[in-house]
């Protein structure tokens, strides 16, 4: 028997999307490393992957987050 129980953070009434099980969960069912959330409602958690995809696209297309343009070889 382990000396310390591994604690999972979260509260019942909060909704999460579990990346490992690919499902919506209420409360602290899975470790924080395996979930998105908390969300205010089940519906928001159901769309977690879509929201993440949209945010990733916004980030990829945001010029403030891109490194300096790459120069072609020989342009030095």
Secondary structure, 3 states (H helix, E strand, C coil): CCCCCCCCCCCCCCEEEECCCCEEEECCCCCHHHEEEEECCHHHHHCHHHHHHHHHHHHHCCHHHCCCCCCCCCCC
